[in-house]
Amino acid sequence: MDGVPRVPEQRRPGSSTDTAEPAELRFSVLGPVRAWRGEEQLPTGSPQQRALLAALLLREGRTATAAELIDALWGEEPPSQALAAVRTYASRLRKVLDPGVLVSESGGYAVRGLAEGALDLAVAQDLATEGEKARNAGDLCQARKLLGRALALWDGEVLAGVPGPYAEAQRVRLEEWRLQLLESRLDMDLEQGCHAEAVSELTALTAAHPLRERLRELLMLALYRSGRQAEALAVYADTRRLLADELGVDPRPGLKELQQRILQADPGLAEPSAPVAEPPTAPVRPAQLPATVPDFTGRSAFVSELSEVLASAEGRVMAVSALAGIGGVGKTTLAVHVAHQARAAFPDGQLYVDLQGAGARAAEPETVLGSFLRALGTADSAIPDSLEERAALYRSVLDGRRVLVLLDNARDAAQVRPLLPGMEGCAALVTSRVRMVDLAGAHLIDLDVMSPEEALSLFTKIVGEERVASERDAALDVVAACGFLPLAIRIAASRLAARRTWTVSVLAAKLADERRRLDELQAGDLAVKATFELGYGALEPAQARAFRLLGLADGPDISLAAAAAVLDLPLEETEDLLEALVDTSLLESAAPGRYRYHDLVRLYARACAERDEWPPSERDAAISRLLDFYLATAAGVYAIERPGDRLVDHLEHGEFPGLRFSTRHEAQDWLYSEANCLLACASQSVRSGDLRRAVDLLWAAKDLAESGANSRDYEAAATAARDAAQAAGDVQAEGRARTTLTDAHLAAGRFAQADEEVSQAATLARRISDPALNSWVPNHRGVIAVYRSRHAEGAAFLQEAITNFRSDGNLAGEASALCNLSRSHLAMGQTKSAIELARQGVDIYDRLGHTLRGANGRYALGLALAQAGELTHAVEQLNEALEVFRDSRQRLWEGMTIFRIAEILLTERKQAQAAALAEQSLAVLRGIGGDWRRGNVLTVLGRALYGIGQLDRAQACWREALSIYDDLGSPEATEVRGLLAPVAAA
């Protein structure tokens, strides 16, 4: 650590005009708030009275208005008699203190006339300043003594027992400063060779502050220099595990580098580093950086990355880092924090300017240069008029100096270029909502929102650990509603901190309403909506339209092709618009060809669409085009996977075309990559009343019901479609929605629910002429009847389905019904006809080039051959089907096929192989297929384990299977009880 940390945003309370005699009155805030006259401790009254005294002491002699004191003591919800209470507290304190110390002025109060050293905080600051001077002069012994004296002034918790939001903020600020002073003193301890002495103190400190990496780094170095290399490396391992468990992050680069140096026994670690040389004196040393926030949280990777770039400035012509990100993401906060940390590396000063690039009138470079030149000591008469001359003089003045320039809120690279130092040893930090891709040589950083852990930590620092600890889940809901955006979190937390009667749950409930969320996220002059408004107002008309309309889509992101449908524009023009929005940080590039909004930006985009989109019907038209695009593309995927299936001819047709694919794999890749967005569009269209196309989209994408990853979302969308269609009285939409829901229940093994849905669909189908329903409904009813051991009934339904498929000319549907009928015959013991029916179905699939559903046919054929005793041929058919299922990402059928092969291996007395495959089947079917199928696999696994002598495991499998069957009321329970009986008897 370079230099000694200064207390953030704190000046001394006294001045050269102080008139009180030294040591007359003394005050402490670095512990309980106390006052002494000489050696006599004075009564400071109630906690609120002490809070008033602390607020006045920490205002450095400046007057605090009554309103400011009320806010400091009670926040935004003061008691009705707050002003009277403040006056009472002030009157009581005035009686205790010396005359003229607590004065009334302009309706407020101030503490004046204190002697030098009357406040412990001022003494600590003086000692820290002197310590920094001593360290820079190379006198480490004196610097250590001075810091030790400063740290000794702390007496427990700062402002202990003092209530109010102001006191809480000061506690956080001063505790952070204390830790920085400790780290600086310990760093000097190690430089002086006091390694062994430092180990015990550092051990205690790392236990108290386990996530503070600098303390861990110092402990590693102390242990290593004490000859305890293994323990030093163990500290790194503990740190890495703790950070991963608690925050989900890796140690910062400096800690990793130290570990490597210890592993390599770097000789440079054995000797204390040389003292920091005193920086050269500069004629004028500007210090324009804004104050850093005391509750800065997270961003450790970015802090390290930026610090490394700035540290390299000494050996480079110029180090430039450009931070880009959405408004409110914390660009300025991060840049200011890093700049403060790097101050010691730029002893000749730090320049700062807000370039107002997001506003209507950005700062002119020549005006900024004039301000910079004056700050660097240039007389007004020597400052030229033109931009070029000012830039040249600016570079000349900086020659030979080491100055850091922070250019905040830049409009574009053109505004920034004249303001760059351009000299060796100088560096520039730039923040902007626009990515500075055209700023030559710049180190670009895209700043994203906080991680959930960082967001919760920031919220907790502002609100207080006690309030958050008891409502952690509600706090997580709050930061999630804020989209993990630092500005939004700060606003929400500040509102809560100022309202002591609110709970975290109250705030979470307020933010749960999406339509009110942006209005809730404002406090004082801070507002999330206003931040977004600046970026939106700078967009060109076509960009603004794209921003509004794309925000209407519900999916987690959107592809370029889907965005083109929403905007009704060619792909190339759409891409240009989207990339422009990415450059302004209003849109994020999730992956090549995919884009997404931050959650709060999406809400703002929708508000803009409601306010600005004209005519309003264009909003509905945009989502309608998106639905057309998904329906047309999904129908194309269905047609490629199921050649000859006429379902696509019976689906609704929209006006906007979809994508076309040349191969089955391309089609499948699109379906699964777009699954979340496609299902979100279907659900959104159901809510808006566009039922028939939404339902048909679900039917065309029915493979998602069997995929596992998307099964729940598919089922939720189908359920919503069914309910909406029923409420609207749309018989066709309801019948089709129930058919898609039947698919979902079948995939999940919920046969009773599937039976109920398909029975209702059959009733609806009889009321209308719908070839698709009339064919697929009896097919589903037949499958369900077979699963529920109603084999003759199932065969009748499947014969009806075959007849209806043939009437519709649907060869693929006919093949499906034939294979299902094969299963029915097999269950009734008609093995020969089962084989023949399955072969008929496979032959049709093969003629049509139906790869995926041909695999379903081979699955049915494999089962029939196995029952006929043709085990080798059965395994061949099943292996062929398995390869297709895996290739097509059909997890349900992949898992079931593995299970069937395991059954055959068990029949062949290959128990070990059967057990391995059964275990594999369980793994594939995790989360899909339902409990009944899992019970079947467990039963076979138990048989295999029993065969290889693992009796206890076999019994455990059978017990779990029996529990499943009993819960479902399945007849298979009898068989499993029979398996358990001999084991129990043994």
Solvent accessible surface area in square Angstrom, and as a share of the most:
residue,aa,sasa,rsa
1,M,74,0.33
2,D,91,0.47
3,G,7,0.07
4,V,7,0.04
5,P,18,0.11
6,R,115,0.42
7,V,6,0.04
8,P,22,0.14
9,E,100,0.45
10,Q,14,0.06
11,R,149,0.54
12,R,79,0.29
13,P,23,0.15
14,G,17,0.17
15,S,63,0.41
16,S,119,0.77
17,T,108,0.63
18,D,41,0.21
19,T,117,0.68
20,A,37,0.29
21,E,115,0.51
22,P,99,0.62
23,A,67,0.52
24,E,74,0.33
25,L,7,0.04
26,R,79,0.29
27,F,3,0.01
28,S,10,0.06
29,V,0,0.00
30,L,1,0.00
31,G,0,0.00
32,P,48,0.30
33,V,2,0.01
34,R,60,0.22
35,A,0,0.00
36,W,43,0.15
37,R,77,0.28
38,G,31,0.30
39,E,161,0.72
40,E,99,0.45
41,Q,104,0.46
42,L,9,0.05
43,P,94,0.59
44,T,16,0.09
45,G,41,0.39
46,S,42,0.27
47,P,57,0.36
48,Q,58,0.26
49,Q,6,0.03
50,R,52,0.19
51,A,6,0.04
52,L,0,0.00
53,L,0,0.00
54,A,2,0.02
55,A,2,0.02
56,L,0,0.00
57,L,3,0.01
58,L,8,0.04
59,R,45,0.17
60,E,25,0.11
61,G,15,0.14
62,R,111,0.40
63,T,34,0.20
64,A,0,0.00
65,T,60,0.35
66,A,17,0.13
67,A,73,0.57
68,E,76,0.34
69,L,2,0.01
70,I,30,0.15
71,D,75,0.39
72,A,13,0.10
73,L,8,0.04
74,W,41,0.14
75,G,4,0.04
76,E,89,0.40
77,E,64,0.29
78,P,57,0.36
79,P,64,0.40
80,S,111,0.72
81,Q,125,0.55
82,A,5,0.04
83,L,71,0.35
84,A,49,0.38
85,A,25,0.19
86,V,0,0.00
87,R,139,0.51
88,T,54,0.31
89,Y,28,0.11
90,A,0,0.00
91,S,44,0.28
92,R,122,0.44
93,L,1,0.01
94,R,89,0.32
95,K,167,0.71
96,V,34,0.20
97,L,8,0.04
98,D,32,0.17
99,P,130,0.82
100,G,54,0.52
101,V,6,0.04
102,L,4,0.02
103,V,38,0.22
104,S,76,0.49
105,E,71,0.32
106,S,106,0.69
107,G,65,0.63
108,G,0,0.00
109,Y,24,0.09
110,A,0,0.00
111,V,7,0.04
112,R,84,0.30
113,G,19,0.19
114,L,6,0.03
115,A,7,0.06
116,E,107,0.48
117,G,35,0.34
118,A,6,0.04
119,L,1,0.01
120,D,18,0.09
121,L,1,0.01
122,A,4,0.03
123,V,41,0.24
124,A,0,0.00
125,Q,29,0.13
126,D,50,0.26
127,L,17,0.08
128,A,4,0.03
129,T,30,0.17
130,E,82,0.37
131,G,0,0.00
132,E,33,0.15
133,K,120,0.51
134,A,14,0.11
135,R,4,0.02
136,N,28,0.15
137,A,70,0.55
138,G,33,0.32
139,D,67,0.35
140,L,7,0.04
141,C,70,0.42
142,Q,74,0.33
143,A,0,0.00
144,R,59,0.22
145,K,134,0.57
146,L,13,0.07
147,L,0,0.00
148,G,29,0.28
149,R,144,0.53
150,A,0,0.00
151,L,24,0.12
152,A,80,0.62
153,L,56,0.28
154,W,29,0.10
155,D,72,0.37
156,G,61,0.59
157,E,105,0.47
158,V,5,0.03
159,L,0,0.00
160,A,28,0.22
161,G,55,0.52
162,V,4,0.02
163,P,46,0.29
164,G,18,0.18
165,P,33,0.21
166,Y,58,0.22
167,A,4,0.03
168,E,56,0.25
169,A,50,0.38
170,Q,23,0.10
171,R,35,0.13
172,V,38,0.22
173,R,11,0.04
174,L,0,0.00
175,E,60,0.27
176,E,53,0.24
177,W,0,0.00
178,R,53,0.19
179,L,9,0.04
180,Q,47,0.21
181,L,0,0.00
182,L,12,0.06
183,E,4,0.02
184,S,0,0.00
185,R,40,0.14
186,L,0,0.00
187,D,16,0.08
188,M,0,0.00
189,D,10,0.05
190,L,1,0.01
191,E,20,0.09
192,Q,69,0.30
193,G,36,0.35
194,C,29,0.17
195,H,27,0.12
196,A,74,0.57
197,E,122,0.55
198,A,3,0.03
199,V,13,0.07
200,S,81,0.52
201,E,59,0.26
202,L,0,0.00
203,T,71,0.41
204,A,64,0.50
205,L,22,0.11
206,T,10,0.06
207,A,81,0.63
208,A,68,0.53
209,H,49,0.22
210,P,52,0.33
211,L,73,0.36
212,R,51,0.19
213,E,20,0.09
214,R,48,0.18
215,L,0,0.00
216,R,28,0.10
217,E,28,0.13
218,L,1,0.01
219,L,12,0.06
220,M,0,0.00
221,L,27,0.13
222,A,0,0.00
223,L,7,0.03
224,Y,36,0.14
225,R,44,0.16
226,S,40,0.26
227,G,68,0.66
228,R,98,0.36
229,Q,71,0.32
230,A,80,0.62
231,E,79,0.36
232,A,0,0.00
233,L,41,0.20
234,A,49,0.38
235,V,16,0.09
236,Y,13,0.05
237,A,49,0.38
238,D,60,0.31
239,T,1,0.00
240,R,132,0.48
241,R,137,0.50
242,L,44,0.22
243,L,3,0.01
244,A,52,0.40
245,D,107,0.55
246,E,98,0.44
247,L,48,0.24
248,G,60,0.58
249,V,50,0.29
250,D,86,0.44
251,P,4,0.03
252,R,61,0.22
253,P,55,0.35
254,G,26,0.25
255,L,0,0.00
256,K,79,0.33
257,E,105,0.47
258,L,13,0.06
259,Q,36,0.16
260,Q,84,0.37
261,R,75,0.27
262,I,0,0.00
263,L,91,0.45
264,Q,130,0.58
265,A,57,0.44
266,D,37,0.19
267,P,111,0.70
268,G,44,0.42
269,L,7,0.04
270,A,60,0.47
271,E,120,0.54
272,P,48,0.30
273,S,70,0.45
274,A,82,0.64
275,P,68,0.43
276,V,56,0.32
277,A,84,0.65
278,E,121,0.54
279,P,53,0.34
280,P,96,0.60
281,T,137,0.79
282,A,19,0.15
283,P,116,0.73
284,V,56,0.32
285,R,119,0.43
286,P,11,0.07
287,A,63,0.49
288,Q,63,0.28
289,L,22,0.11
290,P,45,0.28
291,A,59,0.46
292,T,26,0.15
293,V,42,0.24
294,P,42,0.27
295,D,15,0.08
296,F,33,0.14
297,T,10,0.06
298,G,32,0.31
299,R,15,0.06
300,S,43,0.27
301,A,69,0.53
302,F,48,0.20
303,V,18,0.11
304,S,15,0.10
305,E,62,0.28
306,L,0,0.00
307,S,36,0.23
308,E,99,0.44
309,V,18,0.10
310,L,2,0.01
311,A,74,0.57
312,S,42,0.27
313,A,2,0.01
314,E,105,0.47
315,G,67,0.65
316,R,95,0.35
317,V,107,0.61
318,M,43,0.19
319,A,0,0.00
320,V,5,0.03
321,S,0,0.00
322,A,2,0.02
323,L,1,0.01
324,A,6,0.04
325,G,7,0.07
326,I,16,0.08
327,G,2,0.02
328,G,17,0.16
329,V,0,0.00
330,G,17,0.17
331,K,18,0.08
332,T,53,0.31
333,T,47,0.28
334,L,1,0.00
335,A,0,0.00
336,V,6,0.04
337,H,32,0.14
338,V,0,0.00
339,A,0,0.00
340,H,53,0.24
341,Q,108,0.48
342,A,13,0.10
343,R,59,0.21
344,A,53,0.41
345,A,29,0.23
346,F,2,0.01
347,P,12,0.07
348,D,9,0.05
349,G,0,0.00
350,Q,0,0.00
351,L,0,0.00
352,Y,47,0.18
353,V,26,0.15
354,D,60,0.31
355,L,0,0.00
356,Q,91,0.41
357,G,14,0.13
358,A,13,0.10
359,G,33,0.32
360,A,111,0.86
361,R,211,0.77
362,A,17,0.13
363,A,22,0.17
364,E,94,0.42
365,P,14,0.09
366,E,60,0.27
367,T,86,0.50
368,V,6,0.03
369,L,0,0.00
370,G,0,0.00
371,S,51,0.33
372,F,2,0.01
373,L,0,0.00
374,R,117,0.43
375,A,22,0.17
376,L,4,0.02
377,G,48,0.46
378,T,21,0.12
379,A,60,0.47
380,D,97,0.50
381,S,113,0.73
382,A,60,0.47
383,I,18,0.09
384,P,34,0.21
385,D,125,0.65
386,S,42,0.27
387,L,53,0.26
388,E,124,0.56
389,E,96,0.43
390,R,43,0.16
391,A,8,0.06
392,A,46,0.35
393,L,49,0.24
394,Y,0,0.00
395,R,97,0.35
396,S,73,0.47
397,V,31,0.18
398,L,0,0.00
399,D,92,0.47
400,G,74,0.71
401,R,36,0.13
402,R,74,0.27
403,V,0,0.00
404,L,0,0.00
405,V,0,0.00
406,L,1,0.00
407,L,0,0.00
408,D,7,0.04
409,N,40,0.21
410,A,4,0.03
411,R,104,0.38
412,D,49,0.26
413,A,1,0.01
414,A,62,0.48
415,Q,1,0.00
416,V,0,0.00
417,R,112,0.41
418,P,26,0.16
419,L,0,0.00
420,L,21,0.10
421,P,0,0.00
422,G,26,0.25
423,M,44,0.19
424,E,111,0.50
425,G,4,0.04
426,C,0,0.00
427,A,0,0.00
428,A,0,0.00
429,L,0,0.00
430,V,0,0.00
431,T,1,0.00
432,S,0,0.00
433,R,34,0.13
434,V,45,0.26
435,R,71,0.26
436,M,4,0.02
437,V,95,0.54
438,D,85,0.44
439,L,8,0.04
440,A,96,0.75
441,G,70,0.68
442,A,20,0.16
443,H,64,0.29
444,L,63,0.31
445,I,6,0.03
446,D,76,0.39
447,L,8,0.04
448,D,67,0.35
449,V,35,0.20
450,M,12,0.05
451,S,37,0.24
452,P,63,0.40
453,E,63,0.28
454,E,30,0.13
455,A,0,0.00
456,L,13,0.07
457,S,39,0.25
458,L,3,0.02
459,F,0,0.00
460,T,21,0.12
461,K,78,0.33
462,I,28,0.14
463,V,5,0.03
464,G,12,0.12
465,E,117,0.53
466,E,152,0.68
467,R,39,0.14
468,V,6,0.04
469,A,63,0.49
470,S,94,0.60
471,E,42,0.19
472,R,136,0.50
473,D,108,0.56
474,A,14,0.11
475,A,0,0.00
476,L,59,0.29
477,D,85,0.44
478,V,0,0.00
479,V,0,0.00
480,A,48,0.37
481,A,13,0.10
482,C,0,0.00
483,G,4,0.04
484,F,50,0.21
485,L,0,0.00
486,P,15,0.09
487,L,30,0.15
488,A,0,0.00
489,I,1,0.00
490,R,59,0.21
491,I,0,0.00
492,A,1,0.00
493,A,0,0.00
494,S,42,0.27
495,R,32,0.12
496,L,0,0.00
497,A,13,0.10
498,A,12,0.09
499,R,42,0.15
500,R,136,0.50
501,T,110,0.64
502,W,42,0.15
503,T,65,0.38
504,V,1,0.00
505,S,54,0.35
506,V,60,0.34
507,L,1,0.00
508,A,15,0.12
509,A,70,0.54
510,K,71,0.30
511,L,0,0.00
512,A,70,0.54
513,D,69,0.36
514,E,90,0.41
515,R,186,0.68
516,R,118,0.43
517,R,26,0.10
518,L,13,0.07
519,D,46,0.24
520,E,21,0.09
521,L,0,0.00
522,Q,93,0.41
523,A,23,0.18
524,G,86,0.83
525,D,141,0.73
526,L,73,0.36
527,A,20,0.16
528,V,0,0.00
529,K,73,0.31
530,A,58,0.45
531,T,22,0.13
532,F,1,0.00
533,E,63,0.28
534,L,81,0.40
535,G,10,0.10
536,Y,20,0.08
537,G,63,0.61
538,A,80,0.62
539,L,21,0.10
540,E,110,0.49
541,P,119,0.75
542,A,54,0.42
543,Q,31,0.14
544,A,11,0.09
545,R,63,0.23
546,A,1,0.01
547,F,0,0.00
548,R,29,0.10
549,L,0,0.00
550,L,3,0.01
551,G,0,0.00
552,L,20,0.10
553,A,7,0.05
554,D,42,0.22
555,G,7,0.06
556,P,76,0.48
557,D,30,0.16
558,I,11,0.06
559,S,14,0.09
560,L,31,0.15
561,A,19,0.14
562,A,0,0.00
563,A,0,0.00
564,A,6,0.05
565,A,0,0.00
566,V,0,0.00
567,L,1,0.00
568,D,80,0.42
569,L,45,0.22
570,P,80,0.50
571,L,83,0.41
572,E,124,0.55
573,E,82,0.37
574,T,0,0.00
575,E,74,0.33
576,D,101,0.52
577,L,19,0.09
578,L,0,0.00
579,E,68,0.30
580,A,24,0.18
581,L,0,0.00
582,V,21,0.12
583,D,54,0.28
584,T,35,0.21
585,S,14,0.09
586,L,7,0.03
587,L,4,0.02
588,E,49,0.22
589,S,61,0.39
590,A,36,0.28
591,A,44,0.34
592,P,136,0.86
593,G,34,0.33
594,R,45,0.17
595,Y,3,0.01
596,R,99,0.36
597,Y,15,0.06
598,H,14,0.06
599,D,78,0.40
600,L,0,0.00
601,V,0,0.00
602,R,32,0.12
603,L,21,0.11
604,Y,3,0.01
605,A,0,0.00
606,R,55,0.20
607,A,45,0.35
608,C,0,0.00
609,A,0,0.00
610,E,88,0.40
611,R,139,0.51
612,D,54,0.28
613,E,10,0.05
614,W,206,0.72
615,P,73,0.46
616,P,58,0.36
617,S,72,0.47
618,E,34,0.15
619,R,61,0.22
620,D,107,0.55
621,A,35,0.27
622,A,0,0.00
623,I,20,0.10
624,S,35,0.22
625,R,36,0.13
626,L,4,0.02
627,L,1,0.00
628,D,8,0.04
629,F,5,0.02
630,Y,3,0.01
631,L,4,0.02
632,A,29,0.22
633,T,0,0.00
634,A,0,0.00
635,A,19,0.15
636,G,19,0.18
637,V,3,0.02
638,Y,1,0.01
639,A,41,0.31
640,I,53,0.27
641,E,3,0.01
642,R,9,0.03
643,P,36,0.23
644,G,40,0.39
645,D,9,0.05
646,R,80,0.29
647,L,1,0.00
648,V,28,0.16
649,D,78,0.40
650,H,39,0.17
651,L,7,0.03
652,E,56,0.25
653,H,146,0.65
654,G,36,0.35
655,E,171,0.77
656,F,42,0.17
657,P,87,0.55
658,G,15,0.14
659,L,59,0.29
660,R,181,0.66
661,F,40,0.17
662,S,97,0.62
663,T,63,0.37
664,R,40,0.15
665,H,86,0.38
666,E,82,0.37
667,A,0,0.00
668,Q,1,0.00
669,D,72,0.37
670,W,23,0.08
671,L,3,0.01
672,Y,38,0.14
673,S,72,0.46
674,E,2,0.01
675,A,1,0.00
676,N,77,0.40
677,C,7,0.04
678,L,0,0.00
679,L,7,0.03
680,A,22,0.17
681,C,2,0.01
682,A,0,0.00
683,S,26,0.17
684,Q,26,0.12
685,S,2,0.01
686,V,9,0.05
687,R,163,0.59
688,S,83,0.53
689,G,51,0.49
690,D,41,0.21
691,L,16,0.08
692,R,99,0.36
693,R,38,0.14
694,A,0,0.00
695,V,1,0.01
696,D,1,0.00
697,L,0,0.00
698,L,0,0.00
699,W,1,0.00
700,A,5,0.04
701,A,0,0.00
702,K,22,0.09
703,D,3,0.01
704,L,0,0.00
705,A,1,0.00
706,E,28,0.12
707,S,6,0.04
708,G,15,0.14
709,A,88,0.69
710,N,15,0.08
711,S,21,0.14
712,R,209,0.76
713,D,75,0.39
714,Y,0,0.00
715,E,44,0.20
716,A,63,0.49
717,A,2,0.02
718,A,0,0.00
719,T,43,0.25
720,A,42,0.33
721,A,0,0.00
722,R,47,0.17
723,D,66,0.34
724,A,29,0.22
725,A,0,0.00
726,Q,100,0.45
727,A,95,0.73
728,A,69,0.54
729,G,57,0.55
730,D,29,0.15
731,V,26,0.15
732,Q,30,0.13
733,A,1,0.01
734,E,16,0.07
735,G,0,0.00
736,R,7,0.03
737,A,0,0.00
738,R,19,0.07
739,T,0,0.00
740,T,0,0.00
741,L,2,0.01
742,T,0,0.00
743,D,13,0.07
744,A,5,0.04
745,H,17,0.08
746,L,20,0.10
747,A,4,0.03
748,A,22,0.17
749,G,9,0.08
750,R,74,0.27
751,F,18,0.08
752,A,54,0.42
753,Q,83,0.37
754,A,0,0.00
755,D,21,0.11
756,E,95,0.43
757,E,11,0.05
758,V,0,0.00
759,S,39,0.25
760,Q,74,0.33
761,A,0,0.00
762,A,7,0.06
763,T,66,0.38
764,L,13,0.06
765,A,7,0.05
766,R,176,0.64
767,R,160,0.58
768,I,52,0.27
769,S,108,0.70
770,D,5,0.02
771,P,53,0.34
772,A,3,0.02
773,L,0,0.00
774,N,52,0.27
775,S,3,0.02
776,W,18,0.06
777,V,3,0.02
778,P,8,0.05
779,N,4,0.02
780,H,10,0.04
781,R,54,0.20
782,G,0,0.00
783,V,28,0.16
784,I,0,0.00
785,A,0,0.00
786,V,22,0.13
787,Y,39,0.15
788,R,102,0.37
789,S,67,0.43
790,R,81,0.29
791,H,46,0.20
792,A,73,0.56
793,E,69,0.31
794,G,0,0.00
795,A,15,0.11
796,A,63,0.49
797,F,33,0.14
798,L,0,0.00
799,Q,94,0.42
800,E,86,0.38
801,A,0,0.00
802,I,6,0.03
803,T,83,0.48
804,N,39,0.20
805,F,0,0.00
806,R,136,0.50
807,S,97,0.62
808,D,21,0.11
809,G,46,0.44
810,N,3,0.02
811,L,76,0.38
812,A,3,0.03
813,G,0,0.00
814,E,16,0.07
815,A,0,0.00
816,S,22,0.14
817,A,0,0.00
818,L,6,0.03
819,C,7,0.04
820,N,32,0.16
821,L,2,0.01
822,S,1,0.00
823,R,47,0.17
824,S,0,0.00
825,H,29,0.13
826,L,19,0.09
827,A,49,0.38
828,M,68,0.30
829,G,52,0.50
830,Q,83,0.37
831,T,30,0.17
832,K,179,0.76
833,S,38,0.25
834,A,0,0.00
835,I,19,0.10
836,E,89,0.40
837,L,21,0.10
838,A,0,0.00
839,R,108,0.40
840,Q,68,0.30
841,G,0,0.00
842,V,11,0.07
843,D,77,0.40
844,I,12,0.06
845,Y,5,0.02
846,D,74,0.38
847,R,165,0.60
848,L,41,0.21
849,G,49,0.47
850,H,5,0.02
851,T,60,0.35
852,L,0,0.00
853,R,30,0.11
854,G,1,0.01
855,A,1,0.01
856,N,27,0.14
857,G,0,0.00
858,R,40,0.15
859,Y,5,0.02
860,A,4,0.03
861,L,7,0.04
862,G,0,0.00
863,L,19,0.10
864,A,0,0.00
865,L,2,0.01
866,A,24,0.19
867,Q,96,0.43
868,A,45,0.35
869,G,52,0.50
870,E,69,0.31
871,L,37,0.19
872,T,94,0.54
873,H,98,0.44
874,A,0,0.00
875,V,32,0.18
876,E,97,0.43
877,Q,41,0.18
878,L,0,0.00
879,N,72,0.37
880,E,83,0.37
881,A,0,0.00
882,L,15,0.07
883,E,125,0.56
884,V,25,0.14
885,F,0,0.00
886,R,108,0.40
887,D,60,0.31
888,S,0,0.00
889,R,100,0.37
890,Q,1,0.00
891,R,72,0.26
892,L,3,0.02
893,W,38,0.13
894,E,24,0.11
895,G,0,0.00
896,M,8,0.03
897,T,0,0.00
898,I,1,0.00
899,F,4,0.02
900,R,43,0.16
901,I,11,0.06
902,A,0,0.00
903,E,55,0.25
904,I,8,0.04
905,L,18,0.09
906,L,33,0.16
907,T,94,0.55
908,E,59,0.26
909,R,190,0.69
910,K,90,0.38
911,Q,41,0.18
912,A,66,0.51
913,Q,103,0.46
914,A,0,0.00
915,A,8,0.06
916,A,64,0.50
917,L,43,0.21
918,A,0,0.00
919,E,70,0.31
920,Q,69,0.30
921,S,0,0.00
922,L,20,0.10
923,A,48,0.37
924,V,25,0.14
925,L,12,0.06
926,R,169,0.62
927,G,76,0.73
928,I,13,0.07
929,G,0,0.00
930,G,26,0.25
931,D,81,0.42
932,W,35,0.12
933,R,7,0.02
934,R,89,0.32
935,G,0,0.00
936,N,23,0.12
937,V,0,0.00
938,L,5,0.03
939,T,10,0.06
940,V,12,0.07
941,L,4,0.02
942,G,0,0.00
943,R,91,0.33
944,A,0,0.00
945,L,3,0.02
946,Y,100,0.38
947,G,39,0.38
948,I,72,0.37
949,G,53,0.51
950,Q,75,0.33
951,L,80,0.40
952,D,118,0.61
953,R,113,0.41
954,A,0,0.00
955,Q,26,0.12
956,A,60,0.47
957,C,15,0.09
958,W,5,0.02
959,R,144,0.52
960,E,70,0.32
961,A,0,0.00
962,L,28,0.14
963,S,61,0.39
964,I,20,0.10
965,Y,2,0.01
966,D,67,0.35
967,D,119,0.61
968,L,90,0.45
969,G,65,0.62
970,S,15,0.10
971,P,99,0.62
972,E,47,0.21
973,A,7,0.06
974,T,103,0.60
975,E,83,0.37
976,V,1,0.00
977,R,121,0.44
978,G,43,0.42
979,L,33,0.16
980,L,22,0.11
981,A,59,0.46
982,P,78,0.49
983,V,19,0.11
984,A,75,0.58
985,A,92,0.71
986,A,116,0.90
